[in-house]
Amino acid sequence: MSDWWAEGLLFENCNCTAVCPGHIHFSQKCTHVVCHGFWAIRFDAGRIGGTDLAGVDAVVVYETPQVMVDGGWKQRIIVSDRAGPERMRAVEEIVSGRRGGPWEVLARFVADALPTLSAPLRIEEGPERKTVTVAGLLEGAVEAIRGRDRARPVTFGNIYNKIHDPTQVIARGTARYDDGEIAIDNSGTHGLWSRFRWTA
């Protein structure tokens, strides 16, 4: 069950002010009593068993307590309807933590795993802005903040995080989402992106 690898683009937004304390460590207090946000995932390459993951897009939306390590998270996985049943199942196994790897650690905090959805999902990437759309459910974006040297992004370097690369671009984000179970309404809040490289 642990024979897989994946790499691609990962970006996130939550309702914390920049930078989300929970991003530094789950033991830190988030800005609000409840933290709402999303992770958007674009698989550029990867394989799980005989299934090729390249070209699959997915989103994880979540609701957590102010101290994320306390657990009790509510979470929903959404996979692009272009993925098809086999690749959707493969992505769900990875992001739910059932295949081991970094998401297995995050899965320990999830108390309410809502049913996975298949939906029209689009991720677009520009040099300073990343966007994600899930038809009828989510409109999200993150945009790099301005640095002293405007030709380069503002980054974290050598920061420990289970699902992001050690170097991450700091951004501001927005999100509108409502599936009847989780609702998100963020504007000008925590955002960032990085590459990811996952394996079990």
GROMACS elastic network, one bead per residue, 0.5 to 0.9 nm:
[ bonds ]
;  ai    aj funct       b0    kb
    1     4     6  0.82381   500
    1    49     6  0.85630   500
    1    98     6  0.81168   500
    1    99     6  0.56288   500
    1   100     6  0.78374   500
    1   200     6  0.89998   500
    2    48     6  0.85543   500
    2    98     6  0.88299   500
    2    99     6  0.53317   500
    2   100     6  0.60066   500
    2   101     6  0.78635   500
    2   199     6  0.81151   500
    2   200     6  0.53572   500
    3    47     6  0.85018   500
    3    48     6  0.63895   500
    3    49     6  0.63910   500
    3    99     6  0.80583   500
    3   199     6  0.79206   500
    3   200     6  0.66884   500
    4    46     6  0.73837   500
    4    47     6  0.55863   500
    4    49     6  0.64704   500
    4    94     6  0.86972   500
    4    99     6  0.79879   500
    4   198     6  0.83807   500
    4   199     6  0.58158   500
    4   200     6  0.63689   500
    5    45     6  0.84103   500
    5    46     6  0.52661   500
    5    47     6  0.56954   500
    5    48     6  0.66221   500
    5   197     6  0.75350   500
    5   198     6  0.55677   500
    5   200     6  0.69818   500
    6    43     6  0.67797   500
    6    44     6  0.77791   500
    6    45     6  0.57612   500
    6    47     6  0.64664   500
    6    48     6  0.82842   500
    6    53     6  0.73775   500
    6    54     6  0.84583   500
    6   196     6  0.78543   500
    6   197     6  0.58233   500
    6   198     6  0.51795   500
    6   199     6  0.64581   500
    7    42     6  0.83293   500
    7    43     6  0.59466   500
    7    44     6  0.59585   500
    7    45     6  0.54663   500
    7    46     6  0.61287   500
    7    54     6  0.87522   500
    7   195     6  0.72480   500
    7   196     6  0.52686   500
    7   198     6  0.62051   500
    7   199     6  0.88383   500
    8    41     6  0.73202   500
    8    42     6  0.55320   500
    8    45     6  0.65937   500
    8    46     6  0.86300   500
    8    54     6  0.86992   500
    8   194     6  0.86843   500
    8   195     6  0.55935   500
    8   196     6  0.54508   500
    8   197     6  0.69315   500
    9    40     6  0.80311   500
    9    41     6  0.58819   500
    9    42     6  0.50967   500
    9    43     6  0.67827   500
    9    44     6  0.74068   500
    9   193     6  0.74524   500
    9   194     6  0.61742   500
    9   196     6  0.60482   500
   10    39     6  0.68213   500
   10    40     6  0.56768   500
   10    42     6  0.65530   500
   10    43     6  0.87754   500
   10   163     6  0.83697   500
   10   164     6  0.70431   500
   10   192     6  0.86082   500
   10   193     6  0.56525   500
   10   194     6  0.55846   500
   10   195     6  0.58711   500
   10   196     6  0.62968   500
   11    38     6  0.83169   500
   11    39     6  0.57230   500
   11    40     6  0.53117   500
   11    41     6  0.68684   500
   11   130     6  0.76111   500
   11   131     6  0.89535   500
   11   141     6  0.88291   500
   11   142     6  0.75141   500
   11   164     6  0.86684   500
   11   191     6  0.73940   500
   11   192     6  0.57045   500
   11   194     6  0.64649   500
   11   195     6  0.85107   500
   12    37     6  0.72452   500
   12    38     6  0.55460   500
   12    40     6  0.61757   500
   12    41     6  0.89784   500
   12   140     6  0.89269   500
   12   141     6  0.84620   500
   12   142     6  0.73736   500
   12   173     6  0.78356   500
   12   190     6  0.80395   500
   12   191     6  0.54782   500
   12   192     6  0.57121   500
   12   193     6  0.64387   500
   13    16     6  0.84481   500
   13    36     6  0.84737   500
   13    37     6  0.53901   500
   13    38     6  0.56827   500
   13    39     6  0.69433   500
   13    40     6  0.89061   500
   13   140     6  0.78761   500
   13   141     6  0.77547   500
   13   142     6  0.69489   500
   13   171     6  0.87629   500
   13   172     6  0.76980   500
   13   173     6  0.53733   500
   13   174     6  0.67408   500
   13   175     6  0.71977   500
   13   186     6  0.80959   500
   13   189     6  0.70858   500
   13   190     6  0.55295   500
   13   192     6  0.69809   500
   14    17     6  0.83562   500
   14    20     6  0.75957   500
   14    35     6  0.66804   500
   14    36     6  0.54126   500
   14    38     6  0.65178   500
   14    39     6  0.89200   500
   14   173     6  0.75633   500
   14   174     6  0.80549   500
   14   175     6  0.80093   500
   14   184     6  0.84047   500
   14   186     6  0.69171   500
   14   189     6  0.65534   500
   14   190     6  0.56231   500
   14   191     6  0.68607   500
   15    18     6  0.89788   500
   15    20     6  0.82466   500
   15    30     6  0.88444   500
   15    31     6  0.76072   500
   15    32     6  0.75938   500
   15    34     6  0.87300   500
   15    35     6  0.61158   500
   15    36     6  0.57945   500
   15    37     6  0.64749   500
   15   173     6  0.87063   500
   15   174     6  0.85041   500
   15   175     6  0.88180   500
   15   184     6  0.80996   500
   15   185     6  0.77433   500
   15   186     6  0.54222   500
   15   187     6  0.76791   500
   15   188     6  0.85319   500
   15   189     6  0.55451   500
   15   190     6  0.64711   500
   16    19     6  0.71126   500
   16    20     6  0.51926   500
   16    21     6  0.78085   500
   16    22     6  0.88546   500
   16    30     6  0.63005   500
   16    32     6  0.67444   500
   16    35     6  0.70587   500
   16    36     6  0.84075   500
   16    37     6  0.89829   500
   16   186     6  0.87648   500
   16   189     6  0.57687   500
   16   190     6  0.54703   500
   16   191     6  0.89506   500
   17    20     6  0.61418   500
   17    21     6  0.87063   500
   17    30     6  0.86845   500
   17    31     6  0.64581   500
   17   172     6  0.88318   500
   17   188     6  0.79488   500
   17   190     6  0.52975   500
   18    21     6  0.83402   500
   18   170     6  0.83668   500
   18   171     6  0.79689   500
   18   172     6  0.71677   500
   18   188     6  0.86266   500
   18   189     6  0.59371   500
   18   191     6  0.71517   500
   19    22     6  0.86670   500
   19    23     6  0.75133   500
   19    24     6  0.82596   500
   19   170     6  0.79123   500
   19   171     6  0.87382   500
   19   189     6  0.82839   500
   19   190     6  0.54606   500
   19   191     6  0.75920   500
   19   192     6  0.88344   500
   20    23     6  0.52734   500
   20    24     6  0.70813   500
   20    29     6  0.88701   500
   20    30     6  0.63639   500
   20    31     6  0.72931   500
   20   189     6  0.86540   500
   20   190     6  0.58168   500
   20   191     6  0.82236   500
   21    24     6  0.53111   500
   21    25     6  0.65941   500
   21    26     6  0.76144   500
   21    27     6  0.85056   500
   21    28     6  0.54755   500
   21    29     6  0.61626   500
   21    30     6  0.53657   500
   21    31     6  0.74379   500
   22    27     6  0.68040   500
   22    28     6  0.54130   500
   22    29     6  0.65577   500
   22    30     6  0.56852   500
   22    31     6  0.89432   500
   22    66     6  0.84267   500
   22    67     6  0.73546   500
   22    68     6  0.66108   500
   22    69     6  0.87339   500
   23    26     6  0.66772   500
   23    28     6  0.84876   500
   23    30     6  0.88567   500
   23   161     6  0.76212   500
   24    27     6  0.86744   500
   24    28     6  0.74895   500
   24   159     6  0.79600   500
   24   160     6  0.77766   500
   24   161     6  0.76984   500
   25    28     6  0.57567   500
   25    68     6  0.85817   500
   25    69     6  0.85376   500
   25   160     6  0.87042   500
   25   161     6  0.82086   500
   26    29     6  0.78142   500
   26    30     6  0.86275   500
   26    67     6  0.64115   500
   26    70     6  0.84289   500
   27    67     6  0.57673   500
   27    68     6  0.64013   500
   27    69     6  0.53976   500
   27    70     6  0.79574   500
   28    66     6  0.82200   500
   28    67     6  0.59706   500
   28    68     6  0.76343   500
   28    69     6  0.83599   500
   29    32     6  0.81196   500
   29    33     6  0.85679   500
   29    65     6  0.89029   500
   29    66     6  0.54160   500
   29    68     6  0.76625   500
   30    33     6  0.72428   500
   30    34     6  0.78865   500
   30    35     6  0.67417   500
   30    65     6  0.81492   500
   30    67     6  0.62607   500
   30    68     6  0.77864   500
   31    34     6  0.83216   500
   31    35     6  0.76591   500
   31    66     6  0.71952   500
   32    35     6  0.61370   500
   32    65     6  0.85304   500
   32    66     6  0.60849   500
   33    64     6  0.87349   500
   33    65     6  0.62328   500
   33    67     6  0.83507   500
   34    63     6  0.67784   500
   34    64     6  0.57762   500
   34    66     6  0.52756   500
   34    67     6  0.87994   500
   35    62     6  0.79741   500
   35    63     6  0.56262   500
   35    64     6  0.51241   500
   35    65     6  0.61422   500
   35    66     6  0.61526   500
   35    67     6  0.89306   500
   35    68     6  0.84190   500
   36    61     6  0.77034   500
   36    62     6  0.58029   500
   36    64     6  0.66550   500
   36   182     6  0.81130   500
   36   183     6  0.76167   500
   36   184     6  0.58643   500
   36   185     6  0.82522   500
   36   186     6  0.83492   500
   37    60     6  0.84542   500
   37    61     6  0.58156   500
   37    62     6  0.56065   500
   37    63     6  0.68560   500
   37    64     6  0.89113   500
   37   175     6  0.77089   500
   37   184     6  0.66090   500
   37   185     6  0.88485   500
   37   186     6  0.81679   500
   38    59     6  0.67354   500
   38    60     6  0.54427   500
   38    62     6  0.61223   500
   38    63     6  0.89917   500
   38   140     6  0.84713   500
   38   175     6  0.82512   500
   38   184     6  0.88005   500
   39    58     6  0.84234   500
   39    59     6  0.56067   500
   39    60     6  0.51312   500
   39    61     6  0.65251   500
   39    62     6  0.85595   500
   40    57     6  0.76721   500
   40    58     6  0.60519   500
   40    60     6  0.65699   500
   40    61     6  0.86447   500
   40   123     6  0.78257   500
   40   131     6  0.87272   500
   40   132     6  0.69443   500
   40   140     6  0.89526   500
   41    56     6  0.83423   500
   41    57     6  0.56964   500
   41    58     6  0.51128   500
   41    59     6  0.59279   500
   41    60     6  0.81953   500
   41   123     6  0.82710   500
   41   196     6  0.89956   500
   42    54     6  0.84071   500
   42    55     6  0.70443   500
   42    56     6  0.61737   500
   42    58     6  0.65571   500
   42    59     6  0.87847   500
   42   123     6  0.71954   500
   43    46     6  0.70413   500
   43    53     6  0.61873   500
   43    54     6  0.52986   500
   43    55     6  0.56408   500
   43    56     6  0.53205   500
   43    57     6  0.61712   500
   43    58     6  0.82822   500
   44    53     6  0.74730   500
   44    55     6  0.57005   500
   44    56     6  0.75995   500
   45    52     6  0.75349   500
   45    53     6  0.59319   500
   45    55     6  0.73592   500
   45    56     6  0.89496   500
   46    51     6  0.84294   500
   46    52     6  0.60231   500
   46    54     6  0.59382   500
   46   198     6  0.89388   500
   47    50     6  0.66914   500
   47    51     6  0.54866   500
   47    53     6  0.55171   500
   47    54     6  0.79633   500
   48    51     6  0.52221   500
   48    52     6  0.67609   500
   48    53     6  0.73984   500
   48    87     6  0.89713   500
   48    90     6  0.67040   500
   48    91     6  0.87308   500
   48    94     6  0.87915   500
   49    52     6  0.83173   500
   49    90     6  0.88958   500
   51    86     6  0.74979   500
   51    87     6  0.66065   500
   51    90     6  0.74739   500
   52    55     6  0.87395   500
   52    87     6  0.75165   500
   53    56     6  0.58874   500
   53    83     6  0.85706   500
   53    87     6  0.66542   500
   53    90     6  0.80934   500
   53    91     6  0.78092   500
   54    57     6  0.89289   500
   55    82     6  0.89836   500
   55    83     6  0.80190   500
   56    79     6  0.76792   500
   56    80     6  0.67053   500
   56    82     6  0.74967   500
   56    83     6  0.57582   500
   56    87     6  0.77601   500
   56    88     6  0.83793   500
   56    91     6  0.83690   500
   57    78     6  0.87174   500
   57    79     6  0.61898   500
   57    80     6  0.55205   500
   57    82     6  0.86269   500
   57    83     6  0.78604   500
   57   121     6  0.69262   500
   57   122     6  0.72111   500
   57   123     6  0.70182   500
   58    77     6  0.72348   500
   58    78     6  0.55508   500
   58    80     6  0.59415   500
   58    88     6  0.89406   500
   58    91     6  0.78987   500
   58   121     6  0.73991   500
   58   122     6  0.88420   500
   58   123     6  0.87686   500
   59    76     6  0.82082   500
   59    77     6  0.58726   500
   59    78     6  0.51292   500
   59    79     6  0.65220   500
   59    80     6  0.85776   500
   59   121     6  0.84944   500
   59   132     6  0.84823   500
   59   134     6  0.86206   500
   60    75     6  0.68510   500
   60    76     6  0.56672   500
   60    78     6  0.62978   500
   60    79     6  0.88078   500
   60    95     6  0.81131   500
   61    74     6  0.84300   500
   61    75     6  0.57141   500
   61    76     6  0.53590   500
   61    77     6  0.66275   500
   61    78     6  0.81161   500
   61   177     6  0.86814   500
   61   182     6  0.77023   500
   61   184     6  0.87460   500
   62    73     6  0.69278   500
   62    74     6  0.55657   500
   62    76     6  0.64676   500
   62    77     6  0.89064   500
   62   182     6  0.71281   500
   62   184     6  0.89486   500
   63    72     6  0.87890   500
   63    73     6  0.57443   500
   63    74     6  0.50984   500
   63    75     6  0.64883   500
   63   182     6  0.68157   500
   63   183     6  0.84926   500
   63   184     6  0.87687   500
   64    67     6  0.78291   500
   64    68     6  0.59940   500
   64    70     6  0.88021   500
   64    71     6  0.73340   500
   64    72     6  0.67025   500
   64    74     6  0.64803   500
   64    75     6  0.85906   500
   64   109     6  0.89385   500
   64   110     6  0.86870   500
   65    68     6  0.55330   500
   65    69     6  0.84402   500
   65    70     6  0.71008   500
   65    71     6  0.72573   500
   65    72     6  0.71459   500
   65    73     6  0.70261   500
   66    69     6  0.89222   500
   66    70     6  0.84092   500
   67    70     6  0.57487   500
   67    71     6  0.80658   500
   68    71     6  0.58742   500
   68    72     6  0.82978   500
   68    73     6  0.77758   500
   68   109     6  0.77126   500
   69    72     6  0.88481   500
   69   109     6  0.68230   500
   70    73     6  0.86933   500
   70   109     6  0.73770   500
   71   108     6  0.75685   500
   71   110     6  0.62862   500
   71   111     6  0.70043   500
   72   109     6  0.60563   500
   72   110     6  0.56877   500
   72   112     6  0.71320   500
   73   109     6  0.59064   500
   73   111     6  0.53954   500
   73   112     6  0.63149   500
   73   113     6  0.81706   500
   74   109     6  0.89699   500
   74   110     6  0.60496   500
   74   111     6  0.62237   500
   74   113     6  0.59962   500
   74   114     6  0.72240   500
   74   181     6  0.88016   500
   74   182     6  0.79058   500
   75   110     6  0.68344   500
   75   111     6  0.83239   500
   75   112     6  0.63372   500
   75   113     6  0.51196   500
   75   114     6  0.59428   500
   75   115     6  0.89196   500
   75   182     6  0.81316   500
   76   112     6  0.86419   500
   76   113     6  0.61221   500
   76   114     6  0.50049   500
   76   115     6  0.65422   500
   76   116     6  0.60659   500
   76   117     6  0.78327   500
   76   182     6  0.83724   500
   77    92     6  0.70595   500
   77    95     6  0.76784   500
   77    96     6  0.80519   500
   77   113     6  0.83942   500
   77   114     6  0.76563   500
   77   115     6  0.74428   500
   77   117     6  0.64556   500
   77   118     6  0.87807   500
   78    81     6  0.89952   500
   78    88     6  0.89183   500
   78    92     6  0.85499   500
   78   115     6  0.89472   500
   78   116     6  0.56833   500
   78   118     6  0.57661   500
   78   119     6  0.68952   500
   78   121     6  0.83086   500
   78   134     6  0.84410   500
   79    82     6  0.83816   500
   79    83     6  0.71790   500
   79    87     6  0.89763   500
   79    88     6  0.60851   500
   79    91     6  0.75896   500
   79    92     6  0.79386   500
   79   116     6  0.75893   500
   79   117     6  0.63194   500
   79   118     6  0.50495   500
   79   119     6  0.64870   500
   79   120     6  0.82947   500
   79   121     6  0.72731   500
   80    83     6  0.56427   500
   80    84     6  0.81881   500
   80    88     6  0.77558   500
   80   117     6  0.85324   500
   80   118     6  0.57077   500
   80   119     6  0.53467   500
   80   120     6  0.55085   500
   80   122     6  0.76259   500
   80   134     6  0.83263   500
   81    84     6  0.62224   500
   81    85     6  0.85627   500
   81    88     6  0.81348   500
   81   117     6  0.87384   500
   81   120     6  0.54043   500
   81   121     6  0.71285   500
   82    88     6  0.89861   500
   82   118     6  0.86466   500
   82   119     6  0.83730   500
   82   120     6  0.74433   500
   82   121     6  0.83526   500
   83    86     6  0.76677   500
   83    87     6  0.54728   500
   83    88     6  0.57533   500
   83   118     6  0.85939   500
   84    87     6  0.57789   500
   84    88     6  0.59623   500
   84    89     6  0.86240   500
   84   118     6  0.87462   500
   85    88     6  0.50698   500
   85    89     6  0.60929   500
   85    90     6  0.86497   500
   85   118     6  0.89840   500
   86    89     6  0.52602   500
   86    90     6  0.63403   500
   86    91     6  0.88521   500
   87    91     6  0.61615   500
   87    92     6  0.84628   500
   88    91     6  0.52662   500
   88    92     6  0.61246   500
   88    93     6  0.86448   500
   88   118     6  0.77520   500
   89    92     6  0.50673   500
   89    93     6  0.61903   500
   89    94     6  0.87988   500
   90    93     6  0.51698   500
   90    94     6  0.64697   500
   90    95     6  0.88346   500
   91    94     6  0.51660   500
   91    95     6  0.61088   500
   91    96     6  0.83035   500
   92    95     6  0.52967   500
   92    96     6  0.57333   500
   92    97     6  0.83227   500
   92    98     6  0.83721   500
   92   116     6  0.74158   500
   93    96     6  0.54079   500
   93    97     6  0.62690   500
   93    98     6  0.51340   500
   93    99     6  0.57290   500
   93   100     6  0.88240   500
   94    97     6  0.52842   500
   94    98     6  0.61392   500
   94    99     6  0.52716   500
   94   100     6  0.71867   500
   94   101     6  0.78282   500
   94   102     6  0.88917   500
   94   103     6  0.67783   500
   94   104     6  0.81230   500
   95    98     6  0.77003   500
   95    99     6  0.82962   500
   95   102     6  0.87518   500
   95   103     6  0.55984   500
   95   104     6  0.79105   500
   95   107     6  0.83132   500
   96    99     6  0.79382   500
   96   103     6  0.64540   500
   96   104     6  0.69785   500
   96   106     6  0.83949   500
   96   107     6  0.61481   500
   96   113     6  0.83619   500
   97   100     6  0.53805   500
   97   101     6  0.69709   500
   97   102     6  0.74316   500
   97   105     6  0.72132   500
   97   106     6  0.73912   500
   97   107     6  0.56154   500
   97   108     6  0.85473   500
   98   101     6  0.87319   500
   98   103     6  0.81987   500
   98   104     6  0.65002   500
   98   107     6  0.84503   500
   99   103     6  0.83804   500
   99   104     6  0.73188   500
   99   200     6  0.70964   500
  100   103     6  0.68022   500
  100   104     6  0.50236   500
  100   105     6  0.81855   500
  100   199     6  0.80706   500
  100   200     6  0.53030   500
  101   104     6  0.56399   500
  101   105     6  0.75400   500
  101   162     6  0.89678   500
  101   198     6  0.68081   500
  101   199     6  0.55796   500
  102   105     6  0.56234   500
  102   106     6  0.70909   500
  102   162     6  0.54321   500
  102   163     6  0.59269   500
  102   198     6  0.69711   500
  102   199     6  0.77050   500
  102   200     6  0.75343   500
  103   106     6  0.50514   500
  103   107     6  0.60429   500
  103   108     6  0.88774   500
  103   162     6  0.77259   500
  103   163     6  0.71941   500
  103   198     6  0.89886   500
  104   107     6  0.50526   500
  104   108     6  0.67958   500
  105   108     6  0.56732   500
  105   109     6  0.79000   500
  105   162     6  0.79425   500
  106   109     6  0.58293   500
  106   110     6  0.72554   500
  106   162     6  0.83358   500
  107   110     6  0.52188   500
  107   111     6  0.84852   500
  108   111     6  0.80632   500
  110   113     6  0.64429   500
  113   116     6  0.83811   500
  114   117     6  0.89828   500
  114   181     6  0.84464   500
  118   121     6  0.85473   500
  119   134     6  0.66193   500
  119   135     6  0.68827   500
  120   133     6  0.81207   500
  120   134     6  0.57634   500
  120   135     6  0.55793   500
  120   136     6  0.89284   500
  121   132     6  0.72756   500
  121   133     6  0.56150   500
  121   135     6  0.65134   500
  121   138     6  0.89597   500
  122   131     6  0.80659   500
  122   132     6  0.56265   500
  122   133     6  0.51984   500
  122   134     6  0.65578   500
  122   135     6  0.85682   500
  123   130     6  0.73456   500
  123   131     6  0.56569   500
  123   133     6  0.65779   500
  123   134     6  0.89379   500
  124   129     6  0.84115   500
  124   130     6  0.57498   500
  124   131     6  0.52184   500
  124   132     6  0.64743   500
  124   133     6  0.87732   500
  125   128     6  0.81602   500
  125   129     6  0.63500   500
  125   131     6  0.66043   500
  125   132     6  0.89721   500
  126   129     6  0.50832   500
  126   130     6  0.59137   500
  126   131     6  0.85844   500
  127   130     6  0.79651   500
  127   144     6  0.87874   500
  128   142     6  0.83348   500
  128   143     6  0.56550   500
  128   144     6  0.52832   500
  128   145     6  0.85319   500
  128   153     6  0.80498   500
  128   171     6  0.88181   500
  129   141     6  0.70254   500
  129   142     6  0.56693   500
  129   144     6  0.64545   500
  129   171     6  0.86774   500
  130   140     6  0.84699   500
  130   141     6  0.56021   500
  130   142     6  0.54404   500
  130   143     6  0.66107   500
  130   193     6  0.83628   500
  131   139     6  0.76939   500
  131   140     6  0.56620   500
  131   142     6  0.65600   500
  131   143     6  0.87599   500
  132   138     6  0.74348   500
  132   139     6  0.60937   500
  132   140     6  0.51613   500
  132   141     6  0.62405   500
  133   136     6  0.85579   500
  133   137     6  0.77981   500
  133   138     6  0.54010   500
  133   140     6  0.64072   500
  133   141     6  0.87469   500
  134   137     6  0.53766   500
  134   139     6  0.66953   500
  134   140     6  0.88896   500
  134   177     6  0.89872   500
  135   138     6  0.67198   500
  135   139     6  0.83258   500
  136   139     6  0.86911   500
  136   177     6  0.86253   500
  136   178     6  0.87280   500
  136   179     6  0.89126   500
  137   176     6  0.77804   500
  137   177     6  0.53208   500
  137   178     6  0.58456   500
  137   179     6  0.63693   500
  138   175     6  0.69960   500
  138   176     6  0.55793   500
  138   178     6  0.72699   500
  138   179     6  0.89212   500
  138   184     6  0.87868   500
  139   174     6  0.80260   500
  139   175     6  0.56059   500
  139   176     6  0.53212   500
  139   177     6  0.67377   500
  140   173     6  0.73564   500
  140   174     6  0.55210   500
  140   176     6  0.64582   500
  140   177     6  0.82867   500
  140   186     6  0.89376   500
  141   172     6  0.83463   500
  141   173     6  0.54941   500
  141   174     6  0.54363   500
  141   175     6  0.65914   500
  141   191     6  0.84385   500
  142   171     6  0.58950   500
  142   172     6  0.54843   500
  142   174     6  0.65619   500
  142   175     6  0.88875   500
  142   188     6  0.89433   500
  142   190     6  0.85749   500
  142   191     6  0.56354   500
  142   192     6  0.66797   500
  142   193     6  0.79551   500
  143   170     6  0.83487   500
  143   171     6  0.50947   500
  143   172     6  0.54420   500
  143   173     6  0.63181   500
  143   191     6  0.75504   500
  143   192     6  0.79380   500
  144   147     6  0.89397   500
  144   153     6  0.66060   500
  144   154     6  0.74019   500
  144   169     6  0.68719   500
  144   170     6  0.60179   500
  144   172     6  0.64445   500
  144   173     6  0.88396   500
  144   191     6  0.82837   500
  144   192     6  0.75689   500
  144   193     6  0.88845   500
  145   153     6  0.72098   500
  145   154     6  0.66886   500
  145   169     6  0.86620   500
  145   170     6  0.65301   500
  145   171     6  0.51129   500
  145   172     6  0.65728   500
  146   149     6  0.80324   500
  146   150     6  0.62631   500
  146   152     6  0.85768   500
  146   153     6  0.69816   500
  146   154     6  0.69718   500
  146   171     6  0.88185   500
  147   150     6  0.54455   500
  147   151     6  0.82239   500
  147   152     6  0.70257   500
  147   153     6  0.62267   500
  147   154     6  0.55020   500
  148   151     6  0.87629   500
  148   152     6  0.84642   500
  148   154     6  0.85247   500
  149   152     6  0.57616   500
  149   153     6  0.78726   500
  149   154     6  0.87430   500
  150   153     6  0.71331   500
  152   155     6  0.89234   500
  153   169     6  0.63664   500
  153   170     6  0.76238   500
  154   168     6  0.84985   500
  154   169     6  0.58793   500
  154   170     6  0.57545   500
  154   171     6  0.81299   500
  155   167     6  0.65460   500
  155   168     6  0.53541   500
  155   170     6  0.54694   500
  155   171     6  0.89803   500
  155   192     6  0.89018   500
  156   159     6  0.62543   500
  156   166     6  0.75240   500
  156   167     6  0.54218   500
  156   168     6  0.51668   500
  156   169     6  0.64996   500
  156   170     6  0.70389   500
  157   160     6  0.89905   500
  157   166     6  0.59766   500
  157   168     6  0.68083   500
  158   165     6  0.87386   500
  158   167     6  0.60964   500
  158   168     6  0.89432   500
  159   165     6  0.82689   500
  159   167     6  0.67456   500
  159   168     6  0.81314   500
  160   164     6  0.82693   500
  160   165     6  0.82083   500
  160   166     6  0.60002   500
  161   164     6  0.56125   500
  161   165     6  0.71748   500
  161   166     6  0.68403   500
  162   165     6  0.81468   500
  163   196     6  0.65927   500
  163   197     6  0.79628   500
  163   198     6  0.73868   500
  164   167     6  0.78947   500
  164   168     6  0.73194   500
  164   193     6  0.78832   500
  164   194     6  0.60186   500
  164   195     6  0.65901   500
  164   196     6  0.53039   500
  164   197     6  0.78547   500
  165   168     6  0.66296   500
  165   194     6  0.59633   500
  165   195     6  0.57496   500
  165   196     6  0.53123   500
  165   197     6  0.71114   500
  166   194     6  0.82879   500
  167   194     6  0.67290   500
  167   195     6  0.83691   500
  168   192     6  0.65753   500
  168   193     6  0.56501   500
  168   195     6  0.79102   500
  169   191     6  0.86194   500
  169   192     6  0.53548   500
  169   193     6  0.53174   500
  169   194     6  0.62841   500
  170   190     6  0.82095   500
  170   191     6  0.63358   500
  170   193     6  0.69564   500
  171   189     6  0.84747   500
  171   190     6  0.67065   500
  171   193     6  0.75741   500
  172   187     6  0.82462   500
  172   188     6  0.53438   500
  172   189     6  0.53517   500
  172   190     6  0.52798   500
  172   192     6  0.71262   500
  173   186     6  0.73812   500
  173   187     6  0.63489   500
  173   188     6  0.53198   500
  173   189     6  0.52314   500
  173   190     6  0.58076   500
  173   192     6  0.78480   500
  174   185     6  0.76315   500
  174   188     6  0.58404   500
  174   189     6  0.65864   500
  174   190     6  0.84430   500
  174   191     6  0.81076   500
  175   184     6  0.64219   500
  175   185     6  0.57208   500
  175   187     6  0.66860   500
  176   183     6  0.76880   500
  176   184     6  0.53834   500
  176   186     6  0.65944   500
  176   187     6  0.87183   500
  177   182     6  0.75513   500
  177   183     6  0.53722   500
  177   185     6  0.66865   500
  178   181     6  0.72090   500
  178   182     6  0.57957   500
  178   184     6  0.63922   500
  178   185     6  0.86868   500
  179   182     6  0.58565   500
  179   183     6  0.66826   500
  180   183     6  0.70347   500
  186   189     6  0.63877   500
  186   190     6  0.89983   500
  187   190     6  0.89340   500
  188   191     6  0.85049   500
